[in-house]
Amino acid sequence: MEVEVIKINIIEECKKSPKKEFYYGALLNNDIKDVYLGYAYLDPKEIRDYTSGEAHEEIIMPLNGIMKLKIDGIEVILKKGDAFFLREGLKLKIENTTEEEVAFIIAGGHPVPHSHHH
């Protein structure tokens, strides 16, 4: 079996993305079927819509600063190192409540096998 080494700096790739998100998973490495790792950031005081997507479950963890999640009228505050589980298809607003850029990790998987048609 031939081993292919796929190494990528997801922080650098994220900084190039207009969406301020970048995911390492099946799109880059066809050997990955069920999991992915993402890196994203929010500019100071930025608020944006976010969804875990259909057939995706995720855990979000801020690396610095403070994030506020708004889900169905409920607010959840996340600080550096706090982890929050997003069930499949959950729609929410994410907010950076600070004057600094807030970076966060998104670890996810597919609870139901499916294809992204890549």
C-alpha positions as a Markdown table, in Angstrom:
| # | Residue | x | y | z |
|---|---|---|---|---|
| 1 | Met | 0.0 | 0.0 | 0.0 |
| 2 | Glu | 1.4 | 3.4 | -1.0 |
| 3 | Val | 1.1 | 6.1 | 1.6 |
| 4 | Glu | 0.2 | 9.6 | 0.4 |
| 5 | Val | 1.1 | 12.4 | 2.8 |
| 6 | Ile | -1.4 | 15.2 | 2.7 |
| 7 | Lys | -0.4 | 18.1 | 5.0 |
| 8 | Ile | -2.1 | 21.4 | 4.9 |
| 9 | Asn | -2.1 | 24.5 | 7.1 |
| 10 | Ile | -5.8 | 25.0 | 7.7 |
| 11 | Ile | -5.3 | 28.4 | 9.3 |
| 12 | Glu | -3.5 | 29.8 | 6.3 |
| 13 | Glu | -6.1 | 28.3 | 4.0 |
| 14 | Cys | -8.9 | 29.9 | 6.1 |
| 15 | Lys | -7.3 | 33.3 | 5.8 |
| 16 | Lys | -7.5 | 33.0 | 2.0 |
| 17 | Ser | -11.2 | 32.1 | 2.1 |
| 18 | Pro | -13.9 | 34.8 | 1.7 |
| 19 | Lys | -16.1 | 32.7 | 4.0 |
| 20 | Lys | -13.6 | 32.8 | 6.8 |
| 21 | Glu | -13.9 | 29.0 | 7.1 |
| 22 | Phe | -11.8 | 26.1 | 5.9 |
| 23 | Tyr | -12.4 | 22.4 | 6.4 |
| 24 | Tyr | -10.0 | 19.4 | 6.1 |
| 25 | Gly | -11.9 | 16.3 | 5.2 |
| 26 | Ala | -13.1 | 14.3 | 2.3 |
| 27 | Leu | -12.8 | 17.2 | -0.1 |
| 28 | Leu | -9.0 | 17.1 | 0.4 |
| 29 | Asn | -8.4 | 13.5 | 1.3 |
| 30 | Asn | -10.6 | 10.8 | -0.2 |
| 31 | Asp | -9.5 | 8.4 | 2.6 |
| 32 | Ile | -11.6 | 10.4 | 5.1 |
| 33 | Lys | -15.2 | 9.3 | 5.0 |
| 34 | Asp | -16.9 | 10.3 | 8.2 |
| 35 | Val | -15.0 | 13.2 | 9.9 |
| 36 | Tyr | -13.7 | 16.6 | 9.2 |
| 37 | Leu | -11.8 | 19.4 | 11.0 |
| 38 | Gly | -12.5 | 23.0 | 10.4 |
| 39 | Tyr | -11.0 | 26.3 | 11.4 |
| 40 | Ala | -12.9 | 29.6 | 11.2 |
| 41 | Tyr | -12.8 | 33.1 | 12.6 |
| 42 | Leu | -15.0 | 36.0 | 13.3 |
| 43 | Asp | -13.9 | 39.6 | 12.9 |
| 44 | Pro | -14.4 | 41.9 | 16.0 |
| 45 | Lys | -18.1 | 42.3 | 16.8 |
| 46 | Glu | -19.1 | 40.2 | 13.7 |
| 47 | Ile | -22.4 | 38.4 | 13.8 |
| 48 | Arg | -23.2 | 35.7 | 11.1 |
| 49 | Asp | -25.6 | 32.8 | 10.4 |
| 50 | Tyr | -24.2 | 29.4 | 10.9 |
| 51 | Thr | -25.6 | 25.9 | 10.4 |
| 52 | Ser | -24.2 | 22.4 | 11.1 |
| 53 | Gly | -25.8 | 21.3 | 7.9 |
| 54 | Glu | -28.1 | 18.4 | 7.1 |
| 55 | Ala | -26.5 | 15.0 | 8.0 |
| 56 | His | -23.6 | 16.7 | 9.9 |
| 57 | Glu | -23.0 | 16.9 | 13.7 |
| 58 | Glu | -20.3 | 19.3 | 14.9 |
| 59 | Ile | -18.5 | 20.5 | 18.0 |
| 60 | Ile | -17.4 | 24.1 | 18.1 |
| 61 | Met | -14.6 | 25.3 | 20.4 |
| 62 | Pro | -13.2 | 28.9 | 20.5 |
| 63 | Leu | -9.4 | 29.2 | 20.7 |
| 64 | Asn | -9.5 | 32.7 | 22.1 |
| 65 | Gly | -12.0 | 35.5 | 23.1 |
| 66 | Ile | -15.7 | 35.0 | 23.6 |
| 67 | Met | -18.4 | 33.8 | 21.2 |
| 68 | Lys | -22.1 | 34.1 | 21.7 |
| 69 | Leu | -24.4 | 31.5 | 20.1 |
| 70 | Lys | -28.1 | 32.3 | 19.6 |
| 71 | Ile | -30.3 | 29.3 | 19.1 |
| 72 | Asp | -34.1 | 29.5 | 19.1 |
| 73 | Gly | -34.1 | 32.4 | 21.5 |
| 74 | Ile | -31.5 | 30.9 | 23.8 |
| 75 | Glu | -28.0 | 32.5 | 24.2 |
| 76 | Val | -24.9 | 30.4 | 25.0 |
| 77 | Ile | -21.6 | 32.1 | 25.8 |
| 78 | Leu | -18.4 | 30.2 | 24.8 |
| 79 | Lys | -15.0 | 31.1 | 26.1 |
| 80 | Lys | -11.6 | 29.8 | 25.1 |
| 81 | Gly | -11.6 | 26.0 | 25.4 |
| 82 | Asp | -15.4 | 25.6 | 25.9 |
| 83 | Ala | -16.9 | 23.0 | 23.6 |
| 84 | Phe | -20.5 | 23.1 | 22.3 |
| 85 | Phe | -22.3 | 20.3 | 20.4 |
| 86 | Leu | -24.4 | 21.2 | 17.4 |
| 87 | Arg | -26.9 | 18.5 | 16.3 |
| 88 | Glu | -27.6 | 17.9 | 12.7 |
| 89 | Gly | -29.2 | 20.8 | 10.8 |
| 90 | Leu | -29.1 | 23.2 | 13.7 |
| 91 | Lys | -29.3 | 26.9 | 12.5 |
| 92 | Leu | -27.9 | 29.6 | 14.7 |
| 93 | Lys | -26.3 | 33.0 | 14.9 |
| 94 | Ile | -22.7 | 33.2 | 16.0 |
| 95 | Glu | -21.3 | 36.5 | 17.4 |
| 96 | Asn | -17.9 | 37.7 | 18.4 |
| 97 | Thr | -18.5 | 39.9 | 21.5 |
| 98 | Thr | -15.0 | 41.2 | 21.6 |
| 99 | Glu | -12.8 | 43.8 | 19.9 |
| 100 | Glu | -10.4 | 41.1 | 18.7 |
| 101 | Glu | -10.6 | 38.4 | 16.0 |
| 102 | Val | -12.0 | 35.2 | 17.5 |
| 103 | Ala | -10.8 | 31.9 | 16.0 |
| 104 | Phe | -12.6 | 28.6 | 16.5 |
| 105 | Ile | -12.3 | 24.9 | 15.7 |
| 106 | Ile | -15.1 | 22.9 | 14.1 |
| 107 | Ala | -14.9 | 19.2 | 14.5 |
| 108 | Gly | -17.6 | 17.3 | 12.7 |
| 109 | Gly | -18.8 | 14.0 | 11.4 |
| 110 | His | -21.7 | 12.4 | 9.5 |
| 111 | Pro | -24.2 | 10.6 | 11.7 |
| 112 | Val | -25.8 | 9.2 | 8.5 |
| 113 | Pro | -23.6 | 8.0 | 5.6 |
| 114 | His | -23.9 | 10.3 | 2.6 |
| 115 | Ser | -22.0 | 11.7 | -0.3 |
| 116 | His | -20.9 | 15.3 | -1.0 |
| 117 | His | -20.7 | 14.4 | -4.7 |
| 118 | His | -17.1 | 15.7 | -5.1 |
